Amino acid sequence: MKPLLYARGLAVRIGEVDVCRQLDLAVEPGQRWAILGKNGVGKSTLLTTLAGLRAADTGELTLGESTLAVAPAPTFQPSAPKSLACFRGLLAQQQSDPFPSTVLETALVGRHPHLGRWDWESAADRAIAHHALTALGLAGLAEREVHSLSGGERQRLAIAQLLTQEPKLFLLDEPLTHLDLAHQVAVMELFRAKTAHDAALIAVLHDPGFAVRYCDHALLLFGAGEWLSGASREIITSDNLSRLYGYPLRELRDGATRWFVPT
């Protein structure tokens, strides 16, 4: 099966921080990857690089059928941005709403990569957006002004916009921010269903318990360019996490469910 994302020998650096060196990564349809690491280690920088929006320092990155040339950041230009936007979708940490708009109008922004330059959204596009809002529990807020939403509602709207985009590869930067526990579980269950077959997911997460529960693969960023990747059940361990976060953690089990708590 051909990977949706393939990285070979990728080196990423931001300022004086080596995010990763010689990173090899293949993300196949049906897989869900978690990226774990301390604050400031470069998780968001790596995710933006994997989205093809930022140049790596060295290495090769392929997204679907597009191989992105590595170039110095000032001259880097993503190739075929429209086709890439149809293929992969990025959920950023923070959302910007500079202009007034409704919840439905904001969700419909996800359809823009699929439209021609002068096209308006069709009834089918609106149906896709309504379906996404329903999936996130926002159907009753479709006509609400986006600035009136709570932090959790705005985060769910950002996820609904991403679902409206219908990418094959979901790149999520802290998708559970502002969400209560029930919505955290609902969102991860939703993405598990969305990636069951021909789509895949890479998510920056902070809770290793959620990572091991919902992601079958994980990438640990230790800092200074060091990384470890593999099956979640094998590399998300108390020893690895204690080294990753610089604080001792122990594992708790309830049947097949695993959680990690400070000692």
C-alpha positions in Angstrom: 0.0 0.0 0.0 1.4 3.4 -1.0 2.0 5.8 1.9 0.0 9.0 2.0 3.1 10.7 3.5 6.7 9.6 3.1 9.7 11.3 4.6 13.3 10.2 4.1 16.3 11.6 5.9 14.3 14.6 7.0 16.2 17.2 9.1 14.2 20.1 10.6 15.7 22.9 12.6 14.1 26.1 14.0 16.4 28.8 15.4 18.9 26.9 17.6 16.7 23.9 18.1 17.2 20.7 16.2 13.7 19.2 15.9 14.7 16.0 14.2 17.7 14.6 12.3 17.5 11.9 9.6 13.8 11.3 10.2 12.3 8.4 8.2 8.5 8.3 8.3 5.9 6.5 6.2 2.2 7.1 7.0 -0.1 4.6 5.3 -3.9 4.8 4.8 -5.7 3.6 7.9 -2.9 4.7 10.3 -3.1 7.2 13.1 0.1 8.7 14.4 0.7 10.6 17.6 3.6 13.1 18.0 4.6 13.5 21.6 7.3 15.7 23.3 7.9 18.5 25.7 6.9 22.1 25.1 9.3 23.8 22.7 10.7 20.6 21.3 9.3 21.5 17.8 6.2 19.4 17.4 4.2 22.1 15.7 7.2 23.0 13.5 7.6 19.4 12.4 3.8 19.1 11.7 4.0 22.3 9.5 6.9 20.8 7.7 5.1 17.5 7.1 2.2 19.6 5.7 4.5 21.0 3.0 4.1 24.5 4.4 7.7 24.9 5.6 10.9 23.8 4.2 13.0 21.1 5.8 16.7 21.6 6.0 17.6 18.4 4.3 15.8 15.2 3.1 12.8 14.3 1.0 9.1 14.7 1.6 6.3 13.1 -0.5 2.6 13.9 0.0 0.5 11.7 -2.1 1.8 12.2 -5.6 3.7 15.4 -4.8 7.3 15.3 -4.0 8.4 18.5 -2.3 11.9 19.8 -3.0 13.8 20.8 0.1 15.1 24.4 -0.3 16.2 27.2 2.0 13.2 28.7 3.8 13.2 32.1 2.1 12.9 30.6 -1.4 10.7 27.6 -0.5 7.3 27.5 -2.3 4.9 24.6 -1.8 4.2 22.9 -5.1 0.6 22.7 -6.4 -1.0 24.3 -3.3 -4.5 23.7 -4.5 -4.1 20.0 -5.1 -2.2 19.7 -1.8 -5.1 21.5 0.0 -7.4 18.8 -1.4 -5.1 16.1 -0.2 -4.1 17.1 3.3 -5.7 19.3 5.9 -4.0 21.1 8.8 -5.7 22.0 12.1 -3.6 24.8 13.6 -3.3 25.4 17.3 -5.0 28.8 17.1 -7.8 30.1 15.0 -8.1 33.6 13.6 -11.5 35.3 12.8 -10.7 38.8 11.6 -14.1 39.2 10.0 -17.6 38.5 11.2 -19.1 35.3 9.8 -21.5 32.6 10.9 -20.6 29.1 12.0 -21.8 27.6 8.7 -19.9 30.2 6.6 -16.7 29.3 8.6 -17.2 25.6 8.1 -17.7 26.2 4.3 -14.2 27.7 4.1 -13.1 24.0 4.1 -14.7 23.6 0.6 -12.5 26.4 -1.0 -9.8 24.0 -2.3 -12.4 22.0 -4.2 -14.0 25.1 -5.9 -13.0 27.0 -9.1 -11.8 30.6 -8.8 -15.2 32.1 -9.4 -17.4 29.3 -8.0 -19.8 29.6 -5.2 -20.5 26.7 -2.8 -23.1 24.3 -4.2 -26.0 22.6 -2.3 -23.7 19.5 -2.1 -20.9 21.6 -0.5 -23.4 23.0 2.0 -24.6 19.5 2.8 -21.1 18.4 3.5 -20.6 21.3 5.9 -23.9 20.7 7.7 -22.9 17.0 8.1 -19.6 18.1 9.6 -21.3 20.5 12.0 -23.7 17.8 13.1 -20.8 15.4 13.7 -19.3 18.0 16.1 -22.6 18.8 17.9 -22.8 22.2 16.3 -25.9 21.8 14.0 -28.0 24.1 16.2 -25.4 26.9 16.0 -25.1 27.1 12.2 -26.4 30.7 12.1 -24.5 31.9 15.2 -21.8 34.5 14.8 -18.5 32.9 15.2 -17.2 35.5 17.7 -20.0 34.5 20.1 -18.7 30.9 20.5 -16.9 29.6 23.6 -13.3 28.3 23.3 -14.5 24.7 23.1 -17.2 25.5 20.5 -14.7 27.4 18.4 -12.3 24.4 18.5 -15.0 22.0 17.4 -15.9 24.4 14.6 -12.2 24.3 13.5 -12.5 20.5 13.4 -15.8 20.7 11.5 -14.1 23.0 8.9 -11.3 20.4 8.5 -13.9 17.6 8.0 -15.6 19.8 5.4 -12.3 20.0 3.5 -12.4 16.1 3.2 -8.6 15.5 3.0 -7.0 12.1 2.9 -4.4 13.1 5.4 -5.4 14.9 8.6 -2.6 16.9 10.4 -3.8 18.0 13.8 -1.9 20.3 16.1 -3.3 19.8 19.7 -6.9 19.0 18.5 -8.1 18.6 22.1 -7.3 22.1 23.2 -10.3 23.8 25.1 -12.4 20.6 24.9 -13.9 19.0 28.0 -13.3 15.3 28.6 -16.5 14.1 26.8 -15.7 16.1 23.7 -12.1 15.0 23.8 -13.3 11.4 23.6 -15.9 12.2 21.0 -13.4 13.9 18.7 -10.9 11.1 18.9 -13.6 8.5 18.2 -14.7 10.6 15.2 -11.2 10.7 13.8 -10.7 7.0 14.4 -13.8 6.3 12.3 -12.7 8.8 9.6 -9.3 7.1 9.2 -10.5 3.5 9.3 -9.9 2.9 5.6 -8.3 5.2 3.0 -7.4 8.2 5.2 -4.7 8.8 7.9 -4.0 11.1 10.8 -1.0 12.7 12.4 -1.8 14.5 15.7 0.3 16.4 18.2 -1.1 15.3 21.6 -0.1 16.0 25.2 -1.8 13.0 26.9 0.0 9.7 26.3 -3.0 7.8 27.4 -5.1 9.3 24.6 -2.1 8.6 22.2 -1.9 5.0 23.0 -5.6 4.5 23.0 -6.4 6.2 19.7 -3.2 6.1 17.7 -1.6 2.9 16.5 1.8 4.6 15.8 3.8 7.3 17.6 6.7 9.6 17.1 8.6 10.7 20.2 10.7 13.9 19.9 13.3 14.0 22.7 15.1 17.2 21.7 18.5 17.8 20.1 17.2 16.1 17.0 16.7 12.7 18.7 13.5 10.8 17.9 11.9 7.4 18.2 9.0 6.0 16.1 7.1 2.8 15.9 3.9 1.0 17.1 2.4 2.8 20.0 2.1 -0.3 22.1 5.8 -0.8 21.9 7.3 2.7 22.3 4.7 4.5 24.5 6.1 3.0 27.7 6.7 4.5 31.2 10.5 4.4 30.6 10.3 6.2 27.3 7.8 8.7 28.5 9.9 9.4 31.7 12.9 10.2 29.5 10.7 12.1 27.0 9.2 14.5 29.6 12.1 14.5 32.1 9.8 13.4 34.9 9.1 9.9 36.2 5.8 8.3 35.1 4.2 5.0 35.8 1.7 3.0 33.9 -1.8 2.1 35.1 -3.9 -0.6 33.3 -7.6 -1.4 33.3 -7.9 -4.4 30.9 -6.5 -3.2 27.6 -6.7 0.5 28.6 -3.4 2.1 29.5 -2.8 5.4 31.3 0.3 7.1 32.5 0.5 9.2 35.7 3.3 11.0 37.6 5.0 8.9 40.3 
